[in-house]
Amino acid sequence: MENYHQPAVLFNFDNTYSRLPKQFYKKVSPSKVPEPKLIKLNEDLVEELGLDKNNLNSQNGVDALSGNRIPYGADPLAMAYAGHQFGSWVPELGDGRALLLGEIISPGGIRHDIQLKGSGPTPFSRMGDGKAPLGPILREYIISESMHSLGIPTTRALSAIVTGETIIREIPMPGAILTRISKSHVRIGTFEYFFARNDTGNLRSLADYIINRHYPKALESSNPYRQLLFLVTMKQAELVAKWMLFGFIHGVMNTDNMQIAGETIDYGPCAFLDTYDPKKVFSSIDHAGRYSFENQPIIAHWNLACFAQSIFSLLDPSKDSAHKQAKEIIDMFPTIYQEKLNSGILQKLGLSIEIHDDIKLAKDLLHIMAEGKADFTLTFRRLCEVSSTSSELDGPVRLLFDTPKLFDKWAKGWRKRLLLENISEQERKRKMEAINPEFIPRNHIVNEAIQNALDQDFNLFELILRICKQPFKSQPEYRKFMNPPLTHQEIHQTFCGT
C-alpha cells in the first residue's frame, strides 16, 4: 500500500479494528483526487471530538479529508460484510466506496470511527467506481446532522469535500467525499459474513470485539453473547421507535445497513414524511413497499432474527437450546419497541402518564392524519398551541386536514383527556414544544439546496444546517422552511448515489 503520510498530526488515532484478523477487511489506500476543496467542516463536531479546526481547515487537513494524503497514524481499510438486501441473501458486500481511516477517542472517552465515503474503488466495489456524487453527500450531511439535533442516534458528518472530478450517474455530477464519524461501522451483515462462512472463530472474535467496545456490561452476564443479543435488540427498538416518532423513513433497511451500536447509518433513499402516509416509500426500487414507513419496526425485528441466527453457535452448543434462547430475546422486540413508541407519542400529545384509552387516542389521531392527508411534523407542532379548554386556537392545526371535521371530533376527546393532567397550559406547551420539532429537513428544500450546490451556490445548504441545528426552537424568520411542499414541489424518490 502506498505510504504518503503527512507530518502534521490531525487525528490521535488509536486503531483496534485493523488489529483484528485479516479476514475482517482489505487494506487499501484512498484514490487521489485532482482538486479537493472543503465545502463544510462541522466545527461543533470538531470541538466535541477534541480535534483542531485550524489543522483540518489547512491544506494538510483538506488533503487528508479528501484522501489525497493518509494522515499520520491512519490504517485505511475496507470492511468486509455480507447482508440481506430486500430480503435476498448476498454473501459478500463490504465497503465498496468507503474506507475506515482509523479510530479516535474523544475527550469524553468515547471511541469513534473516522471513515471516508466516496474515496474510490476497493476490493468490494463490484465493478463500481467507488465514488460519490455531490448530491447524496450533501443529503447525508444535512439529514444526519438534523437527526443528531433531534436526538436520534446517528452517524455524523465531519466534513464534505468536492473533489474536482465529474461523476457519471443518471447525469454528470461533481464528485464529493464525506468524512463520517460513527461509534463503529460494524453491522448485522458483518456477523452474517462470518456465519455464512461457518467461521466460528472469527465470529467469536467479532462478538468479543463488539462486547468490549460497545457493550462491556454484557461481560457481567453468565452468558455475554446472550446479553449482547438482548442489548442490541434494546438499542434497535429504541432507535426505530425514534424514527417513527419523528416521521423518518430510512428507505433501505438491509441487514448490511443496520449498525450494531444502535446508530442510524447509510443514508440512501431516506427522507422525513411530509403528508402522513404509513405506506410511504422513497426508494425507487422498493416496489413492494418492504421498507415503507409502517414496516420499519417489522423489518427491524426481521433483521434482528438474522443477527440472532448468525450467533447461534455462540449462545449454546446445542442448536435447539441456542434457537430457544435467541427466540426468547427476539420475541421481546415488539414489546420493547411498543413501550418506547407509546411513551414517546403520549409525550408528543402532552400526556405524562398512560391511562385507559390513551393509546387509542394516539392511534385515532394517526388514523385521521392519514385519512385527512395532514402533515406529520406540523400536526404535532401545532397541537402545542391548542387550548385544553376551548377550540378557539384550533385553526392552524385543523386546516392541515383535508376534512377539518375529522380533527374537530378527535380534539374533543383529547381536550377531555388533557384536563386530567395536573399541569398548567404554559408548562404543557413548553414540554410539547421540546419534543415536537418545528423544523425538519424537508425533502423539497433539501433538493433545492442540492440543485443550488450543483451551480456552486452553498448558501441554502448552510442555511438548512443552521435552522435544523435548533429544530425545536421557534424561528419566525425562517417560517417558510416549516411549510409542507406544494404539489409541484413534492419529492417522491431520493437516491444514495451508487
C-alpha positions as CSV (number, residue, x, y, z in Angstrom):
1,M,0.0,0.0,0.0
2,E,1.3,3.4,-0.9
3,N,2.6,5.3,2.1
4,Y,2.2,9.1,1.7
5,H,1.9,10.2,5.3
6,Q,1.8,13.8,6.2
7,P,3.8,15.3,9.1
8,A,1.0,17.2,10.9
9,V,-0.9,15.2,13.4
10,L,-4.6,15.7,12.5
11,F,-6.0,12.8,14.5
12,N,-4.7,10.9,17.5
13,F,-5.5,7.5,16.1
14,D,-5.9,4.5,18.4
15,N,-6.9,1.8,16.0
16,T,-8.3,-1.5,17.1
17,Y,-10.3,-2.9,14.1
18,S,-7.2,-3.1,11.9
19,R,-5.7,-5.4,14.6
20,L,-8.4,-8.0,14.0
21,P,-7.7,-10.9,11.7
22,K,-7.1,-10.2,8.1
23,Q,-10.5,-11.8,7.1
24,F,-12.2,-8.8,8.6
25,Y,-11.1,-6.3,5.9
26,K,-8.9,-5.4,3.0
27,K,-6.2,-2.9,3.3
28,V,-6.4,-0.3,0.6
29,S,-5.5,3.4,0.0
30,P,-8.0,6.1,-1.0
31,S,-7.8,7.3,-4.5
32,K,-6.2,10.7,-5.1
33,V,-8.5,13.4,-6.5
34,P,-7.5,16.3,-8.7
35,E,-8.7,19.4,-7.0
36,P,-10.2,18.9,-3.5
37,K,-12.0,21.9,-1.9
38,L,-13.6,22.0,1.5
39,I,-17.3,22.7,1.3
40,K,-18.1,22.3,5.0
41,L,-16.3,21.5,8.2
42,N,-18.5,20.6,11.2
43,E,-16.9,22.8,13.8
44,D,-19.2,21.7,16.6
45,L,-18.3,18.1,16.0
46,V,-14.6,19.0,15.6
47,E,-14.8,20.5,19.1
48,E,-16.7,17.6,20.5
49,L,-14.0,15.2,19.2
50,G,-11.2,17.3,20.6
51,L,-9.7,18.0,17.1
52,D,-8.0,21.1,15.9
53,K,-10.2,23.0,13.4
54,N,-7.3,25.1,12.1
55,N,-5.4,21.9,11.2
56,L,-8.5,20.4,9.5
57,N,-9.0,23.7,7.6
58,S,-5.4,23.7,6.4
59,Q,-4.2,22.2,3.1
60,N,-2.9,19.3,5.1
61,G,-6.4,18.8,6.5
62,V,-8.2,19.1,3.2
63,D,-5.7,16.6,1.7
64,A,-6.5,14.1,4.5
65,L,-10.3,14.6,4.3
66,S,-10.2,14.1,0.5
67,G,-7.9,11.0,0.6
68,N,-5.0,12.7,-1.1
69,R,-2.8,12.1,2.0
70,I,-3.1,9.4,4.6
71,P,-3.0,11.2,8.0
72,Y,-0.3,10.1,10.4
73,G,-1.5,7.0,12.4
74,A,-4.2,6.1,10.0
75,D,-4.5,2.5,8.8
76,P,-7.1,2.7,5.9
77,L,-9.2,-0.4,5.2
78,A,-12.4,-1.5,3.6
79,M,-14.5,-3.6,6.0
80,A,-15.9,-7.0,4.9
81,Y,-19.6,-7.8,5.4
82,A,-22.5,-9.6,3.8
83,G,-26.2,-8.9,4.1
84,H,-29.8,-9.5,3.2
85,Q,-30.8,-6.8,0.6
86,F,-34.5,-6.5,0.1
87,G,-34.7,-9.9,1.8
88,S,-32.3,-11.6,-0.6
89,W,-29.1,-13.0,0.6
90,V,-25.8,-11.6,-0.7
91,P,-22.8,-13.4,0.7
92,E,-20.2,-10.6,0.1
93,L,-20.8,-6.9,0.1
94,G,-18.2,-4.9,2.0
95,D,-17.2,-1.2,1.8
96,G,-17.4,-0.6,-1.9
97,R,-16.9,3.2,-1.8
98,A,-15.8,3.9,1.8
99,L,-12.6,3.4,3.8
100,L,-12.1,3.3,7.6
101,L,-9.1,5.6,8.3
102,G,-9.0,4.6,11.9
103,E,-10.4,5.4,15.4
104,I,-10.0,8.2,17.8
105,I,-11.1,8.6,21.4
106,S,-13.0,11.9,22.2
107,P,-12.3,13.9,25.4
108,G,-15.5,12.2,26.8
109,G,-13.8,8.8,26.4
110,I,-15.9,7.6,23.5
111,R,-14.3,5.7,20.7
112,H,-15.2,6.9,17.2
113,D,-14.5,5.6,13.7
114,I,-13.4,8.1,11.1
115,Q,-14.4,7.0,7.6
116,L,-14.1,8.5,4.1
117,K,-17.2,7.9,1.9
118,G,-16.7,8.2,-1.8
119,S,-12.9,7.7,-1.6
120,G,-12.6,5.4,-4.6
121,P,-12.7,1.7,-5.5
122,T,-12.0,-1.1,-3.1
123,P,-11.8,-4.9,-3.5
124,F,-15.5,-4.9,-2.6
125,S,-16.6,-2.3,-5.2
126,R,-18.1,-5.0,-7.6
127,M,-17.2,-3.1,-10.8
128,G,-18.3,0.2,-9.3
129,D,-16.1,3.3,-9.3
130,G,-16.2,3.8,-5.5
131,K,-17.0,7.4,-5.9
132,A,-19.9,9.6,-4.6
133,P,-21.6,12.4,-6.4
134,L,-22.2,15.7,-4.6
135,G,-25.9,15.5,-4.2
136,P,-26.1,12.4,-1.9
137,I,-23.1,13.6,0.1
138,L,-24.9,16.9,0.9
139,R,-28.1,15.0,1.6
140,E,-26.4,12.7,4.1
141,Y,-24.6,15.7,5.7
142,I,-27.9,17.6,6.2
143,I,-30.1,14.7,7.3
144,S,-27.6,13.0,9.6
145,E,-26.8,16.3,11.4
146,S,-30.6,17.1,11.6
147,M,-31.1,13.6,13.1
148,H,-28.5,14.4,15.7
149,S,-30.2,17.7,16.6
150,L,-33.5,15.8,17.0
151,G,-31.9,13.4,19.5
152,I,-31.9,10.4,17.2
153,P,-28.7,8.2,17.4
154,T,-26.9,8.6,14.2
155,T,-23.6,8.6,12.4
156,R,-22.4,12.2,11.8
157,A,-20.8,14.3,9.2
158,L,-17.3,15.7,10.0
159,S,-16.7,17.3,6.6
160,A,-17.8,17.5,2.9
161,I,-15.3,17.9,0.1
162,V,-15.7,18.4,-3.6
163,T,-13.0,16.5,-5.5
164,G,-12.7,18.3,-8.8
165,E,-13.9,15.2,-10.6
166,T,-17.1,14.5,-12.7
167,I,-19.0,11.5,-11.6
168,I,-21.4,9.9,-14.0
169,R,-24.7,8.6,-12.7
170,E,-28.0,9.4,-14.3
171,I,-26.3,12.7,-15.2
172,P,-22.8,14.0,-14.8
173,M,-22.3,15.4,-11.3
174,P,-19.4,16.9,-9.3
175,G,-17.6,14.3,-7.2
176,A,-17.6,14.6,-3.5
177,I,-16.3,12.9,-0.3
178,L,-18.0,12.8,3.1
179,T,-16.0,12.2,6.3
180,R,-18.3,10.2,8.5
181,I,-18.0,9.7,12.3
182,S,-19.6,6.7,13.9
183,K,-19.3,4.8,17.2
184,S,-18.3,2.0,14.8
185,H,-19.3,0.7,11.3
186,V,-19.9,-3.0,12.3
187,R,-23.3,-4.1,11.0
188,I,-25.6,-7.1,11.4
189,G,-24.2,-8.0,8.0
190,T,-20.7,-8.2,9.5
191,F,-21.8,-11.1,11.7
192,E,-23.6,-12.7,8.8
193,Y,-20.4,-12.6,6.8
194,F,-18.6,-15.0,9.1
195,F,-21.7,-17.0,9.9
196,A,-22.2,-17.8,6.2
197,R,-18.6,-19.0,6.0
198,N,-19.0,-21.2,9.1
199,D,-16.1,-19.3,10.6
200,T,-16.9,-19.6,14.3
201,G,-13.5,-18.5,15.4
202,N,-13.8,-15.1,13.7
203,L,-17.4,-14.8,14.6
204,R,-16.5,-15.2,18.3
205,S,-13.6,-12.6,17.8
206,L,-16.1,-10.2,16.3
207,A,-18.6,-10.7,19.1
208,D,-15.9,-10.3,21.7
209,Y,-14.7,-7.1,20.0
210,I,-18.2,-5.6,19.9
211,I,-18.9,-6.5,23.6
212,N,-15.7,-4.9,24.7
213,R,-16.2,-1.8,22.5
214,H,-19.9,-1.2,22.8
215,Y,-21.5,-3.4,25.5
216,P,-19.0,-4.1,28.2
217,K,-21.8,-4.7,30.8
218,A,-22.5,-7.9,28.9
219,L,-19.4,-9.3,30.5
220,E,-21.1,-9.3,33.8
221,S,-23.6,-11.8,32.5
222,S,-23.2,-15.6,32.8
223,N,-23.7,-15.7,29.0
224,P,-22.2,-12.5,27.5
225,Y,-23.3,-13.4,23.9
226,R,-26.9,-13.9,25.0
227,Q,-26.7,-10.5,26.8
228,L,-25.2,-9.0,23.6
229,L,-28.2,-10.1,21.6
230,F,-30.5,-8.6,24.3
231,L,-28.7,-5.3,24.4
232,V,-28.6,-5.0,20.6
233,T,-32.4,-5.7,20.5
234,M,-33.0,-3.0,23.0
235,K,-30.9,-0.5,21.0
236,Q,-32.7,-1.3,17.8
237,A,-36.1,-1.0,19.4
238,E,-35.2,2.4,20.9
239,L,-33.8,3.6,17.5
240,V,-36.7,2.6,15.3
241,A,-39.2,4.0,17.8
242,K,-37.5,7.4,17.5
243,W,-37.6,7.1,13.7
244,M,-41.3,6.6,13.9
245,L,-41.9,9.4,16.4
246,F,-40.2,11.9,14.1
247,G,-41.6,10.6,10.8
248,F,-38.2,9.4,9.4
249,I,-38.0,6.8,6.7
250,H,-34.6,5.1,6.4
251,G,-35.5,3.6,3.0
252,V,-33.1,0.7,2.8
253,M,-33.1,-1.4,6.0
254,N,-31.0,-4.1,4.6
255,T,-29.0,-6.0,7.3
256,D,-25.8,-4.5,6.0
257,N,-27.3,-1.1,6.7
258,M,-28.2,-1.8,10.4
259,Q,-25.4,-0.9,12.8
260,I,-24.7,-3.0,15.9
261,A,-24.0,0.1,18.1
262,G,-27.6,1.4,17.5
263,E,-27.0,4.4,15.3
264,T,-28.7,5.3,12.1
265,I,-26.3,4.6,9.3
266,D,-26.2,4.6,5.5
267,Y,-28.4,7.4,4.4
268,G,-29.6,6.5,0.9
269,P,-33.2,6.9,-0.2
270,C,-34.1,8.4,3.2
271,A,-36.4,11.3,4.0
272,F,-38.8,12.7,6.5
273,L,-42.6,12.4,5.9
274,D,-44.5,15.4,4.8
275,T,-48.1,14.2,4.5
276,Y,-48.6,11.3,6.9
277,D,-48.8,8.2,4.8
278,P,-47.9,4.9,6.7
279,K,-47.2,3.2,3.3
280,K,-44.8,5.8,2.1
281,V,-41.5,4.7,0.5
282,F,-38.7,6.8,-1.1
283,S,-36.6,4.1,-2.7
284,S,-37.1,3.9,-6.5
285,I,-36.7,0.1,-6.4
286,D,-38.9,-0.7,-3.4
287,H,-42.0,-1.5,-5.5
288,A,-43.5,-3.8,-2.9
289,G,-43.1,-1.3,0.0
290,R,-40.8,-3.6,2.0
291,Y,-39.2,-0.6,3.6
292,S,-42.2,1.6,3.9
293,F,-42.7,3.8,7.0
294,E,-45.1,1.5,8.7
295,N,-43.0,-1.6,8.0
296,Q,-39.8,-0.3,9.7
297,P,-40.4,-2.0,13.1
298,I,-41.4,-5.2,11.3
299,I,-38.1,-5.2,9.3
300,A,-36.0,-4.3,12.4
301,H,-37.5,-7.4,14.0
302,W,-36.7,-9.5,11.0
303,N,-33.1,-8.1,10.8
304,L,-32.6,-9.0,14.5
305,A,-33.7,-12.5,13.8
306,C,-30.9,-12.6,11.1
307,F,-28.4,-11.3,13.7
308,A,-29.6,-13.9,16.3
309,Q,-29.2,-16.7,13.7
310,S,-25.7,-15.6,13.0
311,I,-24.6,-16.1,16.6
312,F,-26.4,-19.3,17.4
313,S,-23.1,-21.1,17.8
314,L,-22.0,-18.6,20.5
315,L,-25.2,-18.8,22.5
316,D,-25.2,-22.5,23.2
317,P,-23.5,-25.7,21.8
318,S,-27.0,-27.2,21.5
319,K,-28.7,-25.8,18.4
320,D,-32.1,-26.4,19.9
321,S,-31.1,-24.5,23.1
322,A,-29.5,-21.7,21.1
323,H,-32.6,-21.3,19.0
324,K,-34.8,-21.2,22.1
325,Q,-32.7,-18.6,23.8
326,A,-32.5,-16.4,20.7
327,K,-36.2,-16.6,20.1
328,E,-37.0,-15.6,23.7
329,I,-34.9,-12.5,23.2
330,I,-36.0,-11.6,19.7
331,D,-39.6,-12.0,20.7
332,M,-39.1,-9.2,23.3
333,F,-38.6,-6.7,20.4
334,P,-42.2,-5.9,19.7
335,T,-43.0,-5.3,23.3
336,I,-39.9,-3.1,23.9
337,Y,-40.5,-1.2,20.7
338,Q,-44.2,-0.6,21.5
339,E,-43.3,0.6,25.0
340,K,-40.8,3.1,23.6
341,L,-43.2,4.2,20.9
342,N,-46.2,4.6,23.2
343,S,-44.3,6.5,25.8
344,G,-43.0,8.9,23.1
345,I,-46.2,9.5,21.3
346,L,-48.1,10.2,24.6
347,Q,-45.4,12.8,25.4
348,K,-45.9,14.3,22.0
349,L,-49.6,14.7,22.9
350,G,-48.8,16.4,26.2
351,L,-49.7,13.3,28.3
352,S,-47.4,12.4,31.1
353,I,-48.7,9.1,32.3
354,E,-50.6,6.5,30.3
355,I,-54.2,5.8,31.4
356,H,-57.1,4.0,29.9
357,D,-57.6,4.6,26.1
358,D,-54.6,6.9,25.8
359,I,-53.0,4.7,23.1
360,K,-56.3,4.5,21.3
361,L,-56.4,8.3,21.3
362,A,-53.0,8.4,19.8
363,K,-53.8,5.8,17.1
364,D,-57.0,7.6,16.3
365,L,-55.0,10.8,15.6
366,L,-52.7,9.0,13.3
367,H,-55.7,7.4,11.5
368,I,-57.3,10.8,10.8
369,M,-54.0,12.3,9.8
370,A,-53.7,9.6,7.2
371,E,-57.3,10.0,6.1
372,G,-57.1,13.8,6.1
373,K,-53.6,13.9,4.5
374,A,-52.3,16.0,7.3
375,D,-48.6,17.0,7.6
376,F,-46.9,14.8,10.2
377,T,-44.5,17.3,11.7
378,L,-46.8,20.3,11.7
379,T,-49.8,18.4,13.2
380,F,-47.9,17.7,16.3
381,R,-46.2,21.1,16.5
382,R,-49.4,23.0,16.1
383,L,-51.1,20.9,18.8
384,C,-48.7,22.6,21.2
385,E,-50.7,25.8,20.6
386,V,-54.2,24.3,21.1
387,S,-56.1,25.2,24.2
388,S,-57.2,22.4,26.6
389,T,-60.4,24.3,27.4
390,S,-61.7,25.7,24.0
391,S,-61.4,25.3,20.3
392,E,-60.7,28.9,19.6
393,L,-57.0,28.2,18.8
394,D,-57.6,25.1,16.7
395,G,-57.5,26.9,13.3
396,P,-53.8,26.4,12.3
397,V,-53.9,22.6,13.1
398,R,-57.4,21.8,11.8
399,L,-56.6,23.4,8.5
400,L,-53.9,20.8,7.9
401,F,-56.6,18.2,7.3
402,D,-58.5,17.8,4.0
403,T,-61.6,17.4,6.2
404,P,-61.1,19.6,9.3
405,K,-64.2,18.0,11.0
406,L,-62.1,14.8,11.4
407,F,-59.8,16.8,13.7
408,D,-62.7,18.6,15.5
409,K,-64.2,15.3,16.6
410,W,-60.8,13.9,17.8
411,A,-59.8,17.1,19.6
412,K,-62.9,16.9,21.9
413,G,-61.6,13.6,23.3
414,W,-58.0,14.9,23.5
415,R,-59.1,18.1,25.4
416,K,-61.1,16.0,27.8
417,R,-58.1,13.9,28.5
418,L,-55.8,16.9,28.9
419,L,-58.0,18.1,31.8
420,L,-56.8,15.0,33.8
421,E,-53.2,16.3,33.6
422,N,-52.0,18.1,36.6
423,I,-50.1,20.7,34.7
424,S,-50.5,24.3,33.5
425,E,-51.2,25.3,29.9
426,Q,-47.8,27.1,29.8
427,E,-45.9,24.1,31.1
428,R,-47.7,21.7,28.8
429,K,-46.9,23.8,25.8
430,R,-43.2,24.1,26.9
431,K,-42.9,20.3,27.3
432,M,-44.7,19.6,23.9
433,E,-42.5,22.1,22.0
434,A,-39.4,20.5,23.5
435,I,-40.2,17.2,21.7
436,N,-42.3,18.2,18.7
437,P,-39.9,19.9,16.2
438,E,-40.9,23.0,14.2
439,F,-38.2,22.2,11.6
440,I,-37.2,19.1,9.8
441,P,-35.1,18.9,6.6
442,R,-38.0,19.0,4.2
443,N,-37.4,16.9,1.1
444,H,-38.1,19.8,-1.4
445,I,-35.9,22.2,0.5
446,V,-33.0,19.7,0.6
447,N,-33.5,19.1,-3.1
448,E,-33.4,22.8,-3.8
449,A,-30.2,23.1,-1.7
450,I,-28.6,20.3,-3.8
451,Q,-29.6,21.8,-7.1
452,N,-28.1,25.2,-6.0
453,A,-24.9,23.4,-4.9
454,L,-24.5,21.9,-8.3
455,D,-24.3,25.5,-9.5
456,Q,-21.7,26.2,-6.7
457,D,-24.1,28.0,-4.5
458,F,-24.0,26.5,-1.0
459,N,-25.9,29.3,0.8
460,L,-29.2,27.3,1.2
461,F,-27.2,24.2,2.3
462,E,-25.6,26.3,5.1
463,L,-29.0,27.8,6.0
464,I,-30.7,24.5,6.3
465,L,-27.9,23.3,8.6
466,R,-28.3,26.4,10.7
467,I,-32.1,26.1,11.0
468,C,-32.2,22.4,11.7
469,K,-29.5,22.8,14.4
470,Q,-32.3,24.0,16.6
471,P,-35.3,22.1,15.4
472,F,-37.5,22.6,18.5
473,K,-36.9,26.4,18.7
474,S,-39.4,28.8,17.2
475,Q,-37.6,30.7,14.5
476,P,-40.2,33.1,13.0
477,E,-37.7,34.5,10.4
478,Y,-37.5,31.0,8.8
479,R,-41.2,30.2,8.9
480,K,-41.3,29.3,5.2
481,F,-39.0,26.4,5.9
482,M,-41.7,24.9,8.1
483,N,-44.2,24.6,5.3
484,P,-45.0,21.4,3.5
485,P,-44.3,21.3,-0.2
486,L,-46.8,22.5,-2.7
487,T,-47.9,19.8,-5.2
488,H,-45.3,20.7,-7.8
489,Q,-42.6,20.7,-5.1
490,E,-43.2,17.2,-3.8
491,I,-40.2,14.8,-3.9
492,H,-41.2,11.1,-4.1
493,Q,-37.9,9.4,-4.6
494,T,-34.4,10.0,-3.2
495,F,-31.2,8.3,-4.1
496,C,-27.9,7.1,-2.5
497,G,-25.6,7.9,-5.4
498,T,-24.2,4.5,-6.1
